[in-house]
Each structure stands twice: as C-alpha cells, then as structure tokens.
Amino acid sequence: MPIVTNEELVELTGGLKQGAAQARWLKKALGIDAPRKADGHPMLTWEQVNQPRAESAPRTQPKWRVAA
C-alpha cells in the first residue's frame, strides 16, 4: 500500500499546502478523516483515496410530499 506523499497531497487537494487545510478538504470531498503525520499533513494510502465513497456514504431516500 503506497502512502500518499506531501507533493501528491498538494496535487490531490487542488494546491492546498497546509496540513490542516488538506485534512479539511479530504474530510469534505472524500469523507476521509485521516490521522496526521509528525509534520501535520494527513497520512493516507492511495487505496483510501481510490475506494468508492458509496460504501461509506449513507443511502438517502427522496422526501416526497403531497401538495395540499
């Protein structure tokens, strides 16, 4: 399992360089709450990045209402 490097994290997150900003982006965009390395950057594997989000995302149903 290859670990995502800091340079790859910058590319993956659209240019974000600070570890905290990258962690927020990963949580919001991919639903990944990754642990932090000693330098503050998120630590994750490419398997986590490429894993389909549908497995962890709750399924929602449409909220149908009858018009009064």
N, CA, C and O atoms as a MOPAC input file, in Angstrom:
PM7 MOZYME 1SCF
protein

 N      0.83700 1    -1.18600 1     0.00000 1
 C      0.00000 1     0.00000 1     0.00000 1
 C      0.88200 1     1.24800 1     0.00000 1
 O      1.47900 1     1.58200 1     1.02300 1
 N      0.96600 1     1.92100 1    -1.10500 1
 C      1.78100 1     3.13800 1    -1.13500 1
 C      1.10700 1     4.29500 1    -0.39700 1
 O     -0.09500 1     4.52400 1    -0.52900 1
 N      1.89800 1     5.00100 1     0.36800 1
 C      1.43000 1     6.16800 1     1.11200 1
 C      1.44900 1     7.38000 1     0.18500 1
 O      2.37100 1     7.53800 1    -0.61500 1
 N      0.43700 1     8.23100 1     0.29100 1
 C      0.37100 1     9.46100 1    -0.49500 1
 C      1.41600 1    10.43300 1     0.05500 1
 O      1.42800 1    10.71700 1     1.25300 1
 N      2.29000 1    10.94200 1    -0.81100 1
 C      3.33600 1    11.87700 1    -0.38000 1
 C      2.76000 1    13.28200 1    -0.21300 1
 O      1.64700 1    13.56100 1    -0.65900 1
 N      3.52400 1    14.16200 1     0.43300 1
 C      3.08100 1    15.54900 1     0.61300 1
 C      2.87400 1    16.24300 1    -0.72800 1
 O      1.93300 1    17.02000 1    -0.88500 1
 N      3.74600 1    15.96900 1    -1.69600 1
 C      3.60400 1    16.56500 1    -3.02400 1
 C      2.32800 1    16.07400 1    -3.70600 1
 O      1.62800 1    16.84600 1    -4.36100 1
 N      2.03300 1    14.79100 1    -3.54800 1
 C      0.80700 1    14.23200 1    -4.13000 1
 C     -0.42900 1    14.79400 1    -3.43400 1
 O     -1.46200 1    15.00000 1    -4.07100 1
 N     -0.32300 1    15.04300 1    -2.12100 1
 C     -1.43800 1    15.65500 1    -1.39400 1
 C     -1.74400 1    17.04800 1    -1.92600 1
 O     -2.91000 1    17.41900 1    -2.05900 1
 N     -0.70700 1    17.82000 1    -2.22900 1
 C     -0.90400 1    19.16200 1    -2.78100 1
 C     -1.64600 1    19.05900 1    -4.11000 1
 O     -2.57900 1    19.82000 1    -4.36700 1
 N     -1.23100 1    18.12100 1    -4.94700 1
 C     -1.88600 1    17.93800 1    -6.24600 1
 C     -3.32000 1    17.43800 1    -6.07600 1
 O     -4.23000 1    17.91100 1    -6.75700 1
 N     -3.52000 1    16.48900 1    -5.17000 1
 C     -4.84000 1    15.90800 1    -4.93900 1
 C     -5.83600 1    16.93700 1    -4.41400 1
 O     -7.00500 1    16.92600 1    -4.79900 1
 N     -5.37700 1    17.82300 1    -3.53900 1
 C     -6.27300 1    18.79000 1    -2.89600 1
 C     -6.38400 1    20.10400 1    -3.65300 1
 O     -6.92900 1    21.07500 1    -3.12800 1
 N     -5.88300 1    20.14600 1    -4.85900 1
 C     -6.03800 1    21.34400 1    -5.67400 1
 C     -5.11100 1    22.47700 1    -5.29400 1
 O     -5.45700 1    23.64500 1    -5.46600 1
 N     -3.93100 1    22.14700 1    -4.77500 1
 C     -2.95100 1    23.18000 1    -4.46300 1
 C     -2.85700 1    23.56200 1    -2.99900 1
 O     -2.04700 1    24.41900 1    -2.64500 1
 N     -3.65300 1    22.95900 1    -2.14100 1
 C     -3.57300 1    23.26900 1    -0.70800 1
 C     -2.26400 1    22.72700 1    -0.14700 1
 O     -1.90800 1    21.57500 1    -0.39600 1
 N     -1.54900 1    23.55300 1     0.61000 1
 C     -0.23300 1    23.15900 1     1.10700 1
 C     -0.19500 1    22.91500 1     2.61000 1
 O      0.65900 1    22.16500 1     3.08300 1
 N     -1.08800 1    23.52500 1     3.36500 1
 C     -1.08900 1    23.34300 1     4.81600 1
 C     -1.82700 1    22.05200 1     5.17000 1
 O     -2.86100 1    21.72300 1     4.59000 1
 N     -1.26200 1    21.33500 1     6.13800 1
 C     -1.83700 1    20.06100 1     6.54100 1
 C     -3.27500 1    20.16000 1     7.01200 1
 O     -4.09400 1    19.30100 1     6.68700 1
 N     -3.59600 1    21.20200 1     7.77900 1
 C     -4.95900 1    21.36500 1     8.29000 1
 C     -5.94600 1    21.59800 1     7.14900 1
 O     -7.05200 1    21.06000 1     7.15800 1
 N     -5.54500 1    22.39500 1     6.17500 1
 C     -6.41300 1    22.66100 1     5.02800 1
 C     -6.61000 1    21.39600 1     4.20200 1
 O     -7.71100 1    21.13400 1     3.71600 1
 N     -5.55700 1    20.61900 1     4.04300 1
 C     -5.66600 1    19.36300 1     3.31100 1
 C     -6.59600 1    18.39600 1     4.03700 1
 O     -7.40100 1    17.71300 1     3.40400 1
 N     -6.48800 1    18.33500 1     5.36600 1
 C     -7.34600 1    17.45000 1     6.15200 1
 C     -8.80800 1    17.85200 1     6.01700 1
 O     -9.67500 1    16.98900 1     5.88500 1
 N     -9.09600 1    19.16300 1     6.04700 1
 C    -10.48100 1    19.62500 1     5.86700 1
 C    -11.00300 1    19.23800 1     4.49100 1
 O    -12.14100 1    18.78900 1     4.35900 1
 N    -10.17200 1    19.41100 1     3.46800 1
 C    -10.58200 1    19.08300 1     2.10600 1
 C    -10.86700 1    17.58600 1     1.98200 1
 O    -11.87100 1    17.19300 1     1.38800 1
 N     -9.99000 1    16.75200 1     2.53800 1
 C    -10.18700 1    15.30400 1     2.46800 1
 C    -11.47900 1    14.88800 1     3.15900 1
 O    -12.19900 1    14.01900 1     2.66500 1
 N    -11.77100 1    15.50100 1     4.29200 1
 C    -12.99100 1    15.17400 1     5.03600 1
 C    -14.22600 1    15.59300 1     4.25100 1
 O    -15.19200 1    14.83400 1     4.16100 1
 N    -14.20300 1    16.79700 1     3.68100 1
 C    -15.37000 1    17.31300 1     2.96700 1
 C    -15.56800 1    16.62800 1     1.61600 1
 O    -16.68700 1    16.24300 1     1.27800 1
 N    -14.50300 1    16.47400 1     0.85000 1
 C    -14.62300 1    15.95400 1    -0.51200 1
 C    -14.69200 1    14.43200 1    -0.58200 1
 O    -15.42700 1    13.88000 1    -1.40000 1
 N    -13.93600 1    13.75900 1     0.26500 1
 C    -13.85100 1    12.30400 1     0.17200 1
 C    -14.39300 1    11.57100 1     1.39400 1
 O    -14.52200 1    10.34700 1     1.37600 1
 N    -14.71000 1    12.30900 1     2.45200 1
 C    -15.20900 1    11.66700 1     3.66300 1
 C    -14.13000 1    10.91700 1     4.43100 1
 O    -14.43200 1     9.99900 1     5.19400 1
 N    -12.86900 1    11.30400 1     4.23200 1
 C    -11.74400 1    10.62700 1     4.88300 1
 C    -11.25900 1    11.47100 1     6.05800 1
 O    -10.86700 1    12.62500 1     5.88700 1
 N    -11.29100 1    10.87800 1     7.25200 1
 C    -10.75700 1    11.54200 1     8.44500 1
 C     -9.41100 1    10.89100 1     8.74700 1
 O     -9.32000 1     9.98500 1     9.57600 1
 N     -8.37500 1    11.35700 1     8.07100 1
 C     -7.05800 1    10.72300 1     8.13300 1
 C     -6.26700 1    11.18000 1     9.34900 1
 O     -6.36000 1    12.33900 1     9.75100 1
 N     -5.48300 1    10.27200 1     9.93800 1
 C     -4.57500 1    10.69300 1    11.01300 1
 C     -3.48500 1    11.59400 1    10.44900 1
 O     -3.25300 1    11.61700 1     9.24000 1
 N     -2.82100 1    12.33400 1    11.32500 1
 C     -1.79100 1    13.28500 1    10.88600 1
 C     -0.40300 1    12.70800 1    11.10200 1
 O     -0.15700 1    11.97700 1    12.06200 1
 N      0.50100 1    13.05200 1    10.18800 1
 C      1.91600 1    12.71600 1    10.34100 1
 C      2.54300 1    13.73200 1    11.29500 1
 O      1.88700 1    14.69100 1    11.70300 1
 N      3.80100 1    13.52600 1    11.64700 1
 C      4.50000 1    14.42600 1    12.57000 1
 C      4.58800 1    15.84500 1    12.02800 1
 O      4.64000 1    16.80000 1    12.80300 1
 N      4.60500 1    15.99800 1    10.69800 1
 C      4.68900 1    17.33600 1    10.10600 1
 C      3.32400 1    18.00700 1     9.95800 1
 O      3.24000 1    19.12700 1     9.45400 1
 N      2.25000 1    17.33400 1    10.39300 1
 C      0.91600 1    17.92600 1    10.36300 1
 C      0.09300 1    17.58700 1     9.13600 1
 O     -1.09800 1    17.89500 1     9.09200 1
 N      0.69500 1    16.96400 1     8.14500 1
 C     -0.03700 1    16.59700 1     6.93800 1
 C     -0.79900 1    15.29400 1     7.16200 1
 O     -0.36100 1    14.44600 1     7.94000 1
 N     -1.93500 1    15.12900 1     6.48500 1
 C     -2.69100 1    13.88500 1     6.61800 1
 C     -1.88100 1    12.69200 1     6.10000 1
 O     -1.09800 1    12.81800 1     5.15800 1
 N     -2.08300 1    11.54200 1     6.72700 1
 C     -1.41500 1    10.31800 1     6.30500 1
 C     -2.48400 1     9.35400 1     5.80200 1
 O     -3.35200 1     8.92600 1     6.56200 1
 N     -2.41500 1     9.01800 1     4.52000 1
 C     -3.37200 1     8.09300 1     3.95200 1
 C     -2.73900 1     7.34300 1     2.80000 1
 O     -1.68800 1     7.72600 1     2.28600 1
 N     -3.40000 1     6.26500 1     2.40300 1
 C     -2.90000 1     5.45100 1     1.30200 1
 C     -3.72000 1     5.73400 1     0.05100 1
 O     -4.82100 1     6.28200 1     0.11900 1
 N     -3.16200 1     5.35000 1    -1.08600 1
 C     -3.90000 1     5.52400 1    -2.34100 1
 C     -5.14300 1     4.64700 1    -2.36900 1
 O     -6.11500 1     4.97000 1    -3.05100 1
 N     -5.11900 1     3.54000 1    -1.63600 1
 C     -6.29600 1     2.67800 1    -1.56200 1
 C     -7.46600 1     3.43100 1    -0.92400 1
 O     -8.60500 1     3.29800 1    -1.37200 1
 N     -7.19200 1     4.21700 1     0.11600 1
 C     -8.24600 1     5.01300 1     0.74700 1
 C     -8.80000 1     6.05700 1    -0.21500 1
 O    -10.00700 1     6.29600 1    -0.25000 1
 N     -7.92600 1     6.67200 1    -0.98900 1
 C     -8.35000 1     7.71500 1    -1.92800 1
 C     -9.20800 1     7.12100 1    -3.03400 1
 O    -10.22300 1     7.70100 1    -3.41900 1
 N     -8.80000 1     5.96100 1    -3.54600 1
 C     -9.49000 1     5.35400 1    -4.68100 1
 C    -10.70000 1     4.52200 1    -4.30100 1
 O    -11.46000 1     4.11000 1    -5.17700 1
 N    -10.89700 1     4.26500 1    -3.01900 1
 C    -12.03000 1     3.47000 1    -2.56000 1
 C    -13.32400 1     4.21200 1    -2.87100 1
 O    -13.42800 1     5.41100 1    -2.61500 1
 N    -14.30100 1     3.51600 1    -3.41600 1
 C    -15.57400 1     4.19000 1    -3.70900 1
 C    -16.21900 1     4.73600 1    -2.44000 1
 O    -16.29900 1     4.04900 1    -1.42200 1
 N    -16.66800 1     5.95500 1    -2.52000 1
 C    -17.28200 1     6.60600 1    -1.36300 1
 C    -18.65700 1     6.02800 1    -1.06300 1
 O    -19.13400 1     6.12600 1     0.06800 1
 N    -19.29100 1     5.43500 1    -2.04600 1
 C    -20.64900 1     4.92400 1    -1.88300 1
 C    -20.75100 1     3.89200 1    -0.76300 1
 O    -21.80800 1     3.75800 1    -0.14600 1
 N    -19.67600 1     3.16500 1    -0.49400 1
 C    -19.72600 1     2.15500 1     0.55600 1
 C    -19.91600 1     2.77100 1     1.93400 1
 O    -20.58800 1     2.18800 1     2.78500 1
 N    -19.33500 1     3.93800 1     2.16300 1
 C    -19.41400 1     4.54300 1     3.48700 1
 C    -20.49800 1     5.61200 1     3.59500 1
 O    -20.89400 1     5.98200 1     4.70100 1
 N    -20.97600 1     6.10600 1     2.46600 1
 C    -21.99500 1     7.15800 1     2.49200 1
 C    -23.36700 1     6.54800 1     2.76100 1
 O    -23.73300 1     5.55700 1     2.12800 1
 N    -24.12000 1     7.11500 1     3.67400 1
 C    -25.45500 1     6.57900 1     3.94200 1
 C    -26.37400 1     6.82000 1     2.74900 1
 O    -26.31700 1     7.86100 1     2.09400 1
 N    -27.21000 1     5.84000 1     2.49300 1
 C    -28.16000 1     5.98600 1     1.39300 1
 C    -29.32800 1     6.83500 1     1.86800 1
 O    -29.84000 1     6.64000 1     2.97100 1
 N    -29.73600 1     7.75900 1     1.05000 1
 C    -30.87100 1     8.60600 1     1.39300 1
 C    -31.98300 1     8.37000 1     0.39200 1
 O    -31.73800 1     8.03500 1    -0.76700 1
 N    -33.17900 1     8.54700 1     0.84500 1
 C    -34.35200 1     8.36800 1     0.00700 1
 C    -34.95600 1     9.73300 1    -0.28500 1
 O    -34.76800 1    10.67200 1     0.48900 1
 N    -35.68000 1     9.85300 1    -1.39600 1
 C    -36.33500 1    11.13300 1    -1.67600 1
 C    -37.41200 1    11.42200 1    -0.63400 1
 O    -38.02600 1    10.50500 1    -0.08900 1
 N    -37.62600 1    12.68100 1    -0.37100 1
 C    -38.64400 1    13.08600 1     0.60000 1
 C    -39.85500 1    13.59500 1    -0.17400 1
 O    -39.96000 1    14.77600 1    -0.50700 1
 N    -40.74900 1    12.67700 1    -0.44300 1
 C    -41.93500 1    13.01000 1    -1.21800 1
 C    -42.98100 1    13.64000 1    -0.31200 1
 O    -43.20000 1    13.19100 1     0.81300 1
 N    -43.62500 1    14.69000 1    -0.82100 1
 C    -44.72600 1    15.31500 1    -0.08400 1
 C    -45.87500 1    15.52100 1    -1.05800 1
 O    -45.67000 1    15.77000 1    -2.24600 1
 N    -47.06700 1    15.41300 1    -0.53700 1
 C    -48.25500 1    15.65500 1    -1.34300 1
 C    -48.62500 1    17.12000 1    -1.18000 1
 O    -48.76600 1    17.61300 1    -0.06100 1
 N    -48.78100 1    17.80800 1    -2.29500 1
 C    -49.15300 1    19.22400 1    -2.23800 1
 C    -50.57100 1    19.35500 1    -1.70600 1
 O    -51.46000 1    18.60000 1    -2.10000 1
 N    -50.77800 1    20.29500 1    -0.82700 1
 C    -52.10000 1    20.48300 1    -0.21700 1
 C    -53.00900 1    21.28900 1    -1.11100 1
 O    -54.16000 1    21.54100 1    -0.75300 1

